Every structure is written in structure tokens, then in C-alpha cells.
Amino acid sequence: MPEWGLHSAIRPEQSKPVLPSLLFRRMPLLSCFRNSHRACIAVVSFILALGVLQCGALSIEGVPDHIWNHVLNVEPNRNLQQLGEISEAPDALTRTYLSSAHKQAAQQIQQWMESAGMTAYIDVLGNVHGIVEGTEPELGELVVGSHYDTVVDGGKYDGALGVLLGISAVKAVLLQALHKSGRLSDLEAAITEQITAGSDVQLPAEAVKGLLRGGVHVIGFCDEEGIRFRYVHRF
């Protein structure tokens, strides 16, 4: 559990998804979304942008349908419900900054990022970061995120939806990249076993290393306005 405070941040080293194949075409890049009402459109654009930029046009070919369905349908819906149960109040969703529920949610988001193949950490102010480094640093990184705190009696979709869809998008792109690289076959049996057991698909960070040209950075902002994130990272 990290100690959060005002000191320097140190970063440690259905049968098919509900994404029609017609949409898997080149589309303009959407670098960041933070408002939950835009998140569904944004995540599609994010997947497409990554697919075009990192591993060619993304398609549903090659990766088995049951894996796509789990990653883009089962996991984000189930995890959204689970995150909505992390609250400091028993009869309403309340997850205010630095409350015990807020810290618990941060740890859970970190675990989900790690299961998606990202290197994840929580900075000193409570922002949760998931990173996949690219092989060509000069291309920079694509940043996507949303907040995971709530107001008193907040909604489970507000903020959290953006974080979880971002994680699912990265996992989907990495699965496609694994397929294109020929590495997916080595993991497919284990992934199918995880799905059968009802757990999230686990992508080891070492298995996805070197798959993407540009970096990807998913952020769970500790507050809705991202003020504390900008304080630490000077964005």
C-alpha cells in the first residue's frame, strides 16, 4: 500500500463483442476521454486508433470469439459492478478522495491494469497508472483515462466507466498484437482456462513486451478534475 502525501512521486520500473466489424476501420485518433457519457464512443475510437497505429488495422479475425466476448463484454461489465460496491457508505455509492474506499478502489484498479499486461502503480496522490512501453519512444505515448472518485451518493458509471473501458481497450489491442506476432497460441490454453473459471484474462507483462511501437498510458484520476494529477506530473 503506497503512502500518499505531498512529496515527490517515484515511478517504479454474446458470441461476438458488441463492436460491429464494420467499425474496425481507420478512424481519427482520440487521445483522451474523461467524461463517462462519451466513454463508449471513445473506447471504440481508442481501440481503432491503437489498432491502426500499433499493429495494423484491428480486426476480430484470429482471436477466438470467446476471448473477445470476455475481454470486451464480460470483464468490463462485471468489474464495473464490483467497483460500484466499493463505497464508504453502506446504502449509497460514496468514494471521496483519500477515504478507505477510495484507496481500496485504487488498489483494485491497479490489479486490473496488471492483468491487462500493463506495468501499474499508484502515485503519491492516488492516481493509478497503467503503462505499456513502446519500442519507439520517439512516437510518444497515447494517454487515456478517467476519474474513479465519486460525489456523495454518486453513480457507478461516472468516471469509473472510462477507466475500465480504457483497460479493456488496451487488453484487446494487446491480444490482437499477440495474435499477429504468433505469440497468442502459447497463451490461449491458459486464457481459456481463466475464462472457464470465471476470472479475468491475465496477460503477463513479459508476454506483451515489445508488441507496440508507441507507448500507452491508462490513468485512473484520483479526482474528477485531474487537479492532483497535474500537480504531480505537470501536465
C-alpha atoms as an extended CHARMM CRD file, in Angstrom:
* protein
*
       235  EXT
         1         1  MET       CA              0.0000000000        0.0000000000        0.0000000000  PROA      1               0.0000000000
         2         2  PRO       CA              1.6060000000        3.3190000000       -1.0320000000  PROA      2               0.0000000000
         3         3  GLU       CA              1.9370000000        6.2620000000        1.3190000000  PROA      3               0.0000000000
         4         4  TRP       CA              0.0980000000        9.1630000000       -0.2110000000  PROA      4               0.0000000000
         5         5  GLY       CA              1.2120000000       12.6530000000        0.6730000000  PROA      5               0.0000000000
         6         6  LEU       CA              2.7480000000       15.8510000000       -0.6570000000  PROA      6               0.0000000000
         7         7  HSD       CA              6.1610000000       14.5190000000       -1.5510000000  PROA      7               0.0000000000
         8         8  SER       CA              7.8520000000       13.5960000000       -4.8170000000  PROA      8               0.0000000000
         9         9  ALA       CA              6.2660000000       10.8670000000       -6.8980000000  PROA      9               0.0000000000
        10        10  ILE       CA              8.5260000000        7.9540000000       -7.7260000000  PROA      10              0.0000000000
        11        11  ARG       CA              7.5510000000        5.7030000000      -10.6180000000  PROA      11              0.0000000000
        12        12  PRO       CA              8.6630000000        2.0550000000      -10.4040000000  PROA      12              0.0000000000
        13        13  GLU       CA             10.3280000000        0.4900000000      -13.0990000000  PROA      13              0.0000000000
        14        14  GLN       CA            -22.6120000000      -12.5450000000      -26.6390000000  PROA      14              0.0000000000
        15        15  SER       CA            -20.8950000000      -14.7460000000      -29.3060000000  PROA      15              0.0000000000
        16        16  LYS       CA            -19.0580000000      -11.7180000000      -30.5990000000  PROA      16              0.0000000000
        17        17  PRO       CA            -18.3100000000       -8.4520000000      -28.8140000000  PROA      17              0.0000000000
        18        18  VAL       CA            -20.7250000000       -5.5750000000      -29.1530000000  PROA      18              0.0000000000
        19        19  LEU       CA            -18.4090000000       -3.8620000000      -31.6370000000  PROA      19              0.0000000000
        20        20  PRO       CA            -19.6360000000       -4.4050000000      -35.2100000000  PROA      20              0.0000000000
        21        21  SER       CA            -16.9290000000       -5.4240000000      -37.6500000000  PROA      21              0.0000000000
        22        22  LEU       CA            -17.9410000000       -2.5040000000      -39.8700000000  PROA      22              0.0000000000
        23        23  LEU       CA            -16.4120000000       -0.1790000000      -37.2850000000  PROA      23              0.0000000000
        24        24  PHE       CA            -12.9850000000       -1.8020000000      -37.4700000000  PROA      24              0.0000000000
        25        25  ARG       CA            -11.6450000000        0.7140000000      -39.9520000000  PROA      25              0.0000000000
        26        26  ARG       CA             -9.1950000000        3.5740000000      -39.7700000000  PROA      26              0.0000000000
        27        27  MET       CA            -10.5900000000        6.4600000000      -37.7540000000  PROA      27              0.0000000000
        28        28  PRO       CA             -9.1920000000        9.7170000000      -36.3280000000  PROA      28              0.0000000000
        29        29  LEU       CA             -7.1430000000        9.4090000000      -33.1500000000  PROA      29              0.0000000000
        30        30  LEU       CA             -8.8490000000       10.1410000000      -29.8630000000  PROA      30              0.0000000000
        31        31  SER       CA             -6.1340000000       10.6020000000      -27.2910000000  PROA      31              0.0000000000
        32        32  CYS       CA             -8.0610000000       11.0620000000      -24.0630000000  PROA      32              0.0000000000
        33        33  PHE       CA            -11.5320000000       10.8130000000      -22.5540000000  PROA      33              0.0000000000
        34        34  ARG       CA            -12.6490000000       11.5760000000      -19.0280000000  PROA      34              0.0000000000
        35        35  ASN       CA            -16.4540000000       12.0300000000      -19.2160000000  PROA      35              0.0000000000
        36        36  SER       CA            -18.4460000000        8.8350000000      -18.8110000000  PROA      36              0.0000000000
        37        37  HSD       CA            -21.1800000000        9.8900000000      -21.2730000000  PROA      37              0.0000000000
        38        38  ARG       CA            -18.5430000000        9.9160000000      -24.0160000000  PROA      38              0.0000000000
        39        39  ALA       CA            -16.7150000000        6.8120000000      -22.9150000000  PROA      39              0.0000000000
        40        40  CYS       CA            -18.4880000000        4.2330000000      -25.1030000000  PROA      40              0.0000000000
        41        41  ILE       CA            -17.7290000000        6.1610000000      -28.2970000000  PROA      41              0.0000000000
        42        42  ALA       CA            -14.2390000000        6.9830000000      -27.0570000000  PROA      42              0.0000000000
        43        43  VAL       CA            -13.2560000000        3.4260000000      -26.3020000000  PROA      43              0.0000000000
        44        44  VAL       CA            -14.1700000000        2.3250000000      -29.8410000000  PROA      44              0.0000000000
        45        45  SER       CA            -12.0600000000        5.1480000000      -31.2690000000  PROA      45              0.0000000000
        46        46  PHE       CA             -9.2760000000        4.3010000000      -28.8640000000  PROA      46              0.0000000000
        47        47  ILE       CA             -9.2110000000        0.6490000000      -29.9180000000  PROA      47              0.0000000000
        48        48  LEU       CA             -9.2800000000        1.6040000000      -33.5820000000  PROA      48              0.0000000000
        49        49  ALA       CA             -6.5730000000        4.2270000000      -33.1850000000  PROA      49              0.0000000000
        50        50  LEU       CA             -4.3040000000        1.8070000000      -31.3750000000  PROA      50              0.0000000000
        51        51  GLY       CA             -5.0250000000       -0.9140000000      -33.8810000000  PROA      51              0.0000000000
        52        52  VAL       CA             -4.0480000000        1.3500000000      -36.7580000000  PROA      52              0.0000000000
        53        53  LEU       CA             -1.0300000000        2.9160000000      -35.0650000000  PROA      53              0.0000000000
        54        54  GLN       CA              0.4530000000       -0.0790000000      -33.3090000000  PROA      54              0.0000000000
        55        55  CYS       CA             -0.3490000000       -3.3320000000      -35.0670000000  PROA      55              0.0000000000
        56        56  GLY       CA             -2.1730000000       -2.5570000000      -38.2970000000  PROA      56              0.0000000000
        57        57  ALA       CA             -5.9380000000       -2.3420000000      -38.7990000000  PROA      57              0.0000000000
        58        58  LEU       CA             -7.5670000000       -4.0810000000      -35.8620000000  PROA      58              0.0000000000
        59        59  SER       CA             -9.9590000000       -6.8890000000      -36.7020000000  PROA      59              0.0000000000
        60        60  ILE       CA            -11.7820000000       -9.6420000000      -34.8700000000  PROA      60              0.0000000000
        61        61  GLU       CA            -10.1070000000      -12.2920000000      -37.0040000000  PROA      61              0.0000000000
        62        62  GLY       CA             -7.5810000000      -14.5860000000      -35.3770000000  PROA      62              0.0000000000
        63        63  VAL       CA             -8.5330000000      -14.1250000000      -31.7430000000  PROA      63              0.0000000000
        64        64  PRO       CA            -11.2200000000      -16.6650000000      -30.7040000000  PROA      64              0.0000000000
        65        65  ASP       CA            -14.7180000000      -15.2850000000      -30.1780000000  PROA      65              0.0000000000
        66        66  HSD       CA            -14.9600000000      -16.4290000000      -26.5630000000  PROA      66              0.0000000000
        67        67  ILE       CA            -11.8680000000      -14.3920000000      -25.6880000000  PROA      67              0.0000000000
        68        68  TRP       CA            -13.1560000000      -11.2400000000      -27.4030000000  PROA      68              0.0000000000
        69        69  ASN       CA            -16.5210000000      -11.6140000000      -25.6700000000  PROA      69              0.0000000000
        70        70  HSD       CA            -14.9020000000      -11.9910000000      -22.2820000000  PROA      70              0.0000000000
        71        71  VAL       CA            -12.4970000000       -9.0650000000      -22.6380000000  PROA      71              0.0000000000
        72        72  LEU       CA            -14.8560000000       -6.5670000000      -24.2890000000  PROA      72              0.0000000000
        73        73  ASN       CA            -18.1410000000       -7.6110000000      -22.6800000000  PROA      73              0.0000000000
        74        74  VAL       CA            -17.9410000000       -9.8020000000      -19.5820000000  PROA      74              0.0000000000
        75        75  GLU       CA            -14.9590000000       -8.2460000000      -17.8320000000  PROA      75              0.0000000000
        76        76  PRO       CA            -15.7790000000       -4.5220000000      -18.0840000000  PROA      76              0.0000000000
        77        77  ASN       CA            -19.4220000000       -5.0860000000      -17.0820000000  PROA      77              0.0000000000
        78        78  ARG       CA            -18.5540000000       -7.3270000000      -14.1610000000  PROA      78              0.0000000000
        79        79  ASN       CA            -15.7080000000       -5.1340000000      -12.9560000000  PROA      79              0.0000000000
        80        80  LEU       CA            -17.9020000000       -2.0440000000      -13.1740000000  PROA      80              0.0000000000
        81        81  GLN       CA            -20.3830000000       -3.6720000000      -10.8130000000  PROA      81              0.0000000000
        82        82  GLN       CA            -17.5810000000       -4.7560000000       -8.4920000000  PROA      82              0.0000000000
        83        83  LEU       CA            -16.0590000000       -1.2860000000       -8.3880000000  PROA      83              0.0000000000
        84        84  GLY       CA            -19.5170000000        0.1640000000       -7.6860000000  PROA      84              0.0000000000
        85        85  GLU       CA            -19.6630000000       -1.9090000000       -4.4990000000  PROA      85              0.0000000000
        86        86  ILE       CA            -16.5500000000       -0.2410000000       -3.0760000000  PROA      86              0.0000000000
        87        87  SER       CA            -18.0890000000        2.5550000000       -1.0400000000  PROA      87              0.0000000000
        88        88  GLU       CA            -17.5980000000        4.3010000000        2.2800000000  PROA      88              0.0000000000
        89        89  ALA       CA            -21.3890000000        4.3380000000        2.8100000000  PROA      89              0.0000000000
        90        90  PRO       CA            -23.4820000000        1.1590000000        3.1110000000  PROA      90              0.0000000000
        91        91  ASP       CA            -26.5910000000        2.4690000000        1.3420000000  PROA      91              0.0000000000
        92        92  ALA       CA            -25.1160000000        4.6230000000       -1.4400000000  PROA      92              0.0000000000
        93        93  LEU       CA            -22.0270000000        4.8250000000       -3.6340000000  PROA      93              0.0000000000
        94        94  THR       CA            -19.6990000000        7.3080000000       -1.9860000000  PROA      94              0.0000000000
        95        95  ARG       CA            -15.9820000000        7.2240000000       -2.6900000000  PROA      95              0.0000000000
        96        96  THR       CA            -14.4490000000       10.5350000000       -1.7180000000  PROA      96              0.0000000000
        97        97  TYR       CA            -10.8000000000       11.4090000000       -2.0360000000  PROA      97              0.0000000000
        98        98  LEU       CA             -8.4480000000        9.5570000000        0.3490000000  PROA      98              0.0000000000
        99        99  SER       CA            -11.2400000000        7.6620000000        2.0730000000  PROA      99              0.0000000000
       100       100  SER       CA            -10.6610000000        3.9810000000        2.7630000000  PROA      100             0.0000000000
       101       101  ALA       CA            -12.9930000000        3.1370000000       -0.1440000000  PROA      101             0.0000000000
       102       102  HSD       CA            -11.0070000000        5.4300000000       -2.4380000000  PROA      102             0.0000000000
       103       103  LYS       CA             -7.7560000000        3.6570000000       -1.5550000000  PROA      103             0.0000000000
       104       104  GLN       CA             -9.3490000000        0.2350000000       -1.9230000000  PROA      104             0.0000000000
       105       105  ALA       CA            -10.6620000000        1.1860000000       -5.3760000000  PROA      105             0.0000000000
       106       106  ALA       CA             -7.1940000000        2.3560000000       -6.4000000000  PROA      106             0.0000000000
       107       107  GLN       CA             -5.6660000000       -0.9750000000       -5.4550000000  PROA      107             0.0000000000
       108       108  GLN       CA             -8.3610000000       -2.8620000000       -7.3610000000  PROA      108             0.0000000000
       109       109  ILE       CA             -7.8530000000       -0.7550000000      -10.4930000000  PROA      109             0.0000000000
       110       110  GLN       CA             -4.1140000000       -1.3730000000      -10.2570000000  PROA      110             0.0000000000
       111       111  GLN       CA             -4.7530000000       -5.1340000000      -10.2160000000  PROA      111             0.0000000000
       112       112  TRP       CA             -6.9770000000       -4.8990000000      -13.3020000000  PROA      112             0.0000000000
       113       113  MET       CA             -4.3170000000       -2.8970000000      -15.1320000000  PROA      113             0.0000000000
       114       114  GLU       CA             -1.7150000000       -5.5120000000      -14.3000000000  PROA      114             0.0000000000
       115       115  SER       CA             -3.9980000000       -8.2910000000      -15.5630000000  PROA      115             0.0000000000
       116       116  ALA       CA             -4.1800000000       -6.4060000000      -18.8810000000  PROA      116             0.0000000000
       117       117  GLY       CA             -0.4120000000       -6.6480000000      -19.2930000000  PROA      117             0.0000000000
       118       118  MET       CA              0.4140000000       -3.1670000000      -18.0700000000  PROA      118             0.0000000000
       119       119  THR       CA              3.0310000000       -2.1090000000      -15.5570000000  PROA      119             0.0000000000
       120       120  ALA       CA              0.8750000000       -0.4010000000      -12.9330000000  PROA      120             0.0000000000
       121       121  TYR       CA              1.4620000000        1.7680000000       -9.9010000000  PROA      121             0.0000000000
       122       122  ILE       CA             -0.3110000000        4.2850000000       -7.6500000000  PROA      122             0.0000000000
       123       123  ASP       CA              1.4150000000        7.6460000000       -7.3120000000  PROA      123             0.0000000000
       124       124  VAL       CA              1.7050000000        9.5780000000       -4.0520000000  PROA      124             0.0000000000
       125       125  LEU       CA             -1.5710000000       11.4540000000       -4.5670000000  PROA      125             0.0000000000
       126       126  GLY       CA             -3.6130000000        8.4000000000       -5.5080000000  PROA      126             0.0000000000
       127       127  ASN       CA             -3.6690000000        8.4880000000       -9.3060000000  PROA      127             0.0000000000
       128       128  VAL       CA             -3.4800000000        4.9610000000      -10.7280000000  PROA      128             0.0000000000
       129       129  HSD       CA             -1.2480000000        4.4450000000      -13.7540000000  PROA      129             0.0000000000
       130       130  GLY       CA             -1.0680000000        1.5410000000      -16.2010000000  PROA      130             0.0000000000
       131       131  ILE       CA              1.6850000000        1.6590000000      -18.8040000000  PROA      131             0.0000000000
       132       132  VAL       CA              2.7450000000       -0.3630000000      -21.8220000000  PROA      132             0.0000000000
       133       133  GLU       CA              6.0260000000        0.9380000000      -23.1540000000  PROA      133             0.0000000000
       134       134  GLY       CA              6.5360000000        1.1950000000      -26.9060000000  PROA      134             0.0000000000
       135       135  THR       CA              9.5270000000        0.0750000000      -28.8960000000  PROA      135             0.0000000000
       136       136  GLU       CA              9.8900000000        3.5350000000      -30.4750000000  PROA      136             0.0000000000
       137       137  PRO       CA              9.9340000000        6.1250000000      -27.6510000000  PROA      137             0.0000000000
       138       138  GLU       CA             10.1150000000        8.9950000000      -30.1290000000  PROA      138             0.0000000000
       139       139  LEU       CA              6.4790000000        8.2630000000      -31.0270000000  PROA      139             0.0000000000
       140       140  GLY       CA              5.4380000000        9.2680000000      -27.5020000000  PROA      140             0.0000000000
       141       141  GLU       CA              2.5580000000        7.6640000000      -25.6570000000  PROA      141             0.0000000000
       142       142  LEU       CA             -1.2110000000        7.6370000000      -26.0590000000  PROA      142             0.0000000000
       143       143  VAL       CA             -2.8910000000        8.7150000000      -22.8230000000  PROA      143             0.0000000000
       144       144  VAL       CA             -6.4450000000        7.7480000000      -21.8970000000  PROA      144             0.0000000000
       145       145  GLY       CA             -8.1960000000        7.9350000000      -18.5560000000  PROA      145             0.0000000000
       146       146  SER       CA            -10.9980000000        8.9950000000      -16.2750000000  PROA      146             0.0000000000
       147       147  HSD       CA            -11.5830000000        9.5640000000      -12.5510000000  PROA      147             0.0000000000
       148       148  TYR       CA            -12.5630000000        6.9030000000      -10.0210000000  PROA      148             0.0000000000
       149       149  ASP       CA            -13.6560000000        9.0470000000       -7.0650000000  PROA      149             0.0000000000
       150       150  THR       CA            -17.3390000000        9.9140000000       -6.6160000000  PROA      150             0.0000000000
       151       151  VAL       CA            -19.5080000000       12.5320000000       -5.0090000000  PROA      151             0.0000000000
       152       152  VAL       CA            -21.7570000000       11.5440000000       -2.1130000000  PROA      152             0.0000000000
       153       153  ASP       CA            -24.3990000000        9.1600000000       -3.4980000000  PROA      153             0.0000000000
       154       154  GLY       CA            -22.6890000000        9.0880000000       -6.8800000000  PROA      154             0.0000000000
       155       155  GLY       CA            -23.2960000000        6.8990000000       -9.9130000000  PROA      155             0.0000000000
       156       156  LYS       CA            -21.2970000000        3.7630000000      -10.6820000000  PROA      156             0.0000000000
       157       157  TYR       CA            -20.8200000000        4.7790000000      -14.3410000000  PROA      157             0.0000000000
       158       158  ASP       CA            -19.4880000000        8.2680000000      -13.6830000000  PROA      158             0.0000000000
       159       159  GLY       CA            -15.7420000000        8.1930000000      -14.1560000000  PROA      159             0.0000000000
       160       160  ALA       CA            -15.2440000000        4.5080000000      -13.4650000000  PROA      160             0.0000000000
       161       161  LEU       CA            -16.6390000000        3.5100000000      -16.8630000000  PROA      161             0.0000000000
       162       162  GLY       CA            -13.8930000000        5.4610000000      -18.5990000000  PROA      162             0.0000000000
       163       163  VAL       CA            -11.1470000000        3.8030000000      -16.5750000000  PROA      163             0.0000000000
       164       164  LEU       CA            -12.4090000000        0.2610000000      -17.0930000000  PROA      164             0.0000000000
       165       165  LEU       CA            -13.0880000000        0.6850000000      -20.8100000000  PROA      165             0.0000000000
       166       166  GLY       CA             -9.5770000000        2.0520000000      -21.2330000000  PROA      166             0.0000000000
       167       167  ILE       CA             -8.1580000000       -1.0590000000      -19.5730000000  PROA      167             0.0000000000
       168       168  SER       CA            -10.3020000000       -3.3250000000      -21.7590000000  PROA      168             0.0000000000
       169       169  ALA       CA             -9.2310000000       -1.4210000000      -24.8750000000  PROA      169             0.0000000000
       170       170  VAL       CA             -5.5510000000       -1.9360000000      -24.1110000000  PROA      170             0.0000000000
       171       171  LYS       CA             -6.1090000000       -5.6200000000      -23.3780000000  PROA      171             0.0000000000
       172       172  ALA       CA             -7.9710000000       -6.0250000000      -26.6970000000  PROA      172             0.0000000000
       173       173  VAL       CA             -5.1950000000       -4.3610000000      -28.6670000000  PROA      173             0.0000000000
       174       174  LEU       CA             -2.5400000000       -6.4640000000      -26.9680000000  PROA      174             0.0000000000
       175       175  LEU       CA             -4.4910000000       -9.6420000000      -27.7370000000  PROA      175             0.0000000000
       176       176  GLN       CA             -4.6190000000       -8.6750000000      -31.4010000000  PROA      176             0.0000000000
       177       177  ALA       CA             -0.9110000000       -7.8390000000      -31.3600000000  PROA      177             0.0000000000
       178       178  LEU       CA             -0.1590000000      -11.1900000000      -29.7090000000  PROA      178             0.0000000000
       179       179  HSD       CA             -2.0670000000      -12.9190000000      -32.4960000000  PROA      179             0.0000000000
       180       180  LYS       CA             -0.2350000000      -11.0010000000      -35.2220000000  PROA      180             0.0000000000
       181       181  SER       CA              3.1160000000      -11.8080000000      -33.6290000000  PROA      181             0.0000000000
       182       182  GLY       CA              2.2840000000      -15.5090000000      -33.3240000000  PROA      182             0.0000000000
       183       183  ARG       CA              2.5420000000      -15.4720000000      -29.5220000000  PROA      183             0.0000000000
       184       184  LEU       CA             -1.1510000000      -15.8780000000      -28.7140000000  PROA      184             0.0000000000
       185       185  SER       CA             -1.1060000000      -19.6280000000      -29.3020000000  PROA      185             0.0000000000
       186       186  ASP       CA              1.2690000000      -20.0130000000      -26.3520000000  PROA      186             0.0000000000
       187       187  LEU       CA             -1.2350000000      -18.3320000000      -24.0290000000  PROA      187             0.0000000000
       188       188  GLU       CA             -4.5650000000      -19.4740000000      -25.4780000000  PROA      188             0.0000000000
       189       189  ALA       CA             -4.9970000000      -22.5900000000      -23.3280000000  PROA      189             0.0000000000
       190       190  ALA       CA             -4.2990000000      -20.6550000000      -20.1130000000  PROA      190             0.0000000000
       191       191  ILE       CA             -6.6260000000      -17.8340000000      -21.1830000000  PROA      191             0.0000000000
       192       192  THR       CA             -9.4520000000      -20.2770000000      -21.9540000000  PROA      192             0.0000000000
       193       193  GLU       CA             -8.9470000000      -21.8990000000      -18.5560000000  PROA      193             0.0000000000
       194       194  GLN       CA             -9.1580000000      -18.4890000000      -16.8600000000  PROA      194             0.0000000000
       195       195  ILE       CA            -12.3890000000      -17.6780000000      -18.7110000000  PROA      195             0.0000000000
       196       196  THR       CA            -13.8990000000      -21.0600000000      -17.8030000000  PROA      196             0.0000000000
       197       197  ALA       CA            -13.0130000000      -20.4240000000      -14.1570000000  PROA      197             0.0000000000
       198       198  GLY       CA            -14.7950000000      -17.0600000000      -14.3180000000  PROA      198             0.0000000000
       199       199  SER       CA            -11.7140000000      -14.9390000000      -13.7290000000  PROA      199             0.0000000000
       200       200  ASP       CA            -10.2540000000      -12.0880000000      -15.7510000000  PROA      200             0.0000000000
       201       201  VAL       CA             -7.9070000000      -12.8450000000      -18.6190000000  PROA      201             0.0000000000
       202       202  GLN       CA             -4.3380000000      -12.4270000000      -17.4130000000  PROA      202             0.0000000000
       203       203  LEU       CA             -1.7670000000      -11.0880000000      -19.8740000000  PROA      203             0.0000000000
       204       204  PRO       CA              1.7410000000      -11.3060000000      -18.3780000000  PROA      204             0.0000000000
       205       205  ALA       CA              3.7400000000       -8.1180000000      -18.8940000000  PROA      205             0.0000000000
       206       206  GLU       CA              6.6770000000      -10.0990000000      -20.2410000000  PROA      206             0.0000000000
       207       207  ALA       CA              4.4680000000      -11.7740000000      -22.8490000000  PROA      207             0.0000000000
       208       208  VAL       CA              3.3370000000       -8.4400000000      -24.3370000000  PROA      208             0.0000000000
       209       209  LYS       CA              6.6830000000       -6.6800000000      -24.1280000000  PROA      209             0.0000000000
       210       210  GLY       CA              7.8100000000       -5.1950000000      -27.4320000000  PROA      210             0.0000000000
       211       211  LEU       CA              4.4620000000       -5.5840000000      -29.1990000000  PROA      211             0.0000000000
       212       212  LEU       CA              3.5410000000       -1.8980000000      -29.5460000000  PROA      212             0.0000000000
       213       213  ARG       CA              5.5110000000        0.7670000000      -31.3820000000  PROA      213             0.0000000000
       214       214  GLY       CA              4.2040000000        3.6830000000      -29.3290000000  PROA      214             0.0000000000
       215       215  GLY       CA              3.5350000000        3.6660000000      -25.6010000000  PROA      215             0.0000000000
       216       216  VAL       CA              0.1270000000        3.5230000000      -23.9390000000  PROA      216             0.0000000000
       217       217  HSD       CA             -0.7320000000        5.1210000000      -20.5890000000  PROA      217             0.0000000000
       218       218  VAL       CA             -4.0980000000        4.4960000000      -18.8820000000  PROA      218             0.0000000000
       219       219  ILE       CA             -4.8300000000        6.7040000000      -15.8700000000  PROA      219             0.0000000000
       220       220  GLY       CA             -7.3820000000        6.4300000000      -13.1010000000  PROA      220             0.0000000000
       221       221  PHE       CA             -7.5160000000       10.0220000000      -11.8810000000  PROA      221             0.0000000000
       222       222  CYS       CA             -7.8640000000       10.3060000000       -8.1260000000  PROA      222             0.0000000000
       223       223  ASP       CA            -10.2030000000       13.2990000000       -8.5080000000  PROA      223             0.0000000000
       224       224  GLU       CA            -12.7300000000       14.3460000000      -11.1080000000  PROA      224             0.0000000000
       225       225  GLU       CA            -10.9050000000       17.4170000000      -12.3410000000  PROA      225             0.0000000000
       226       226  GLY       CA             -7.4880000000       15.7540000000      -12.5120000000  PROA      226             0.0000000000
       227       227  ILE       CA             -6.0220000000       18.6380000000      -10.4940000000  PROA      227             0.0000000000
       228       228  ARG       CA             -3.8950000000       16.4290000000       -8.2910000000  PROA      228             0.0000000000
       229       229  PHE       CA             -2.5940000000       14.5650000000      -11.3110000000  PROA      229             0.0000000000
       230       230  ARG       CA             -1.4300000000       17.8030000000      -12.9020000000  PROA      230             0.0000000000
       231       231  TYR       CA              0.1590000000       18.8750000000       -9.6150000000  PROA      231             0.0000000000
       232       232  VAL       CA              2.4170000000       15.8370000000       -9.5400000000  PROA      232             0.0000000000
       233       233  HSD       CA              3.0510000000       15.3640000000      -13.2490000000  PROA      233             0.0000000000
       234       234  ARG       CA              2.9620000000       18.9590000000      -14.5180000000  PROA      234             0.0000000000
       235       235  PHE       CA              0.5730000000       18.1250000000      -17.3610000000  PROA      235             0.0000000000
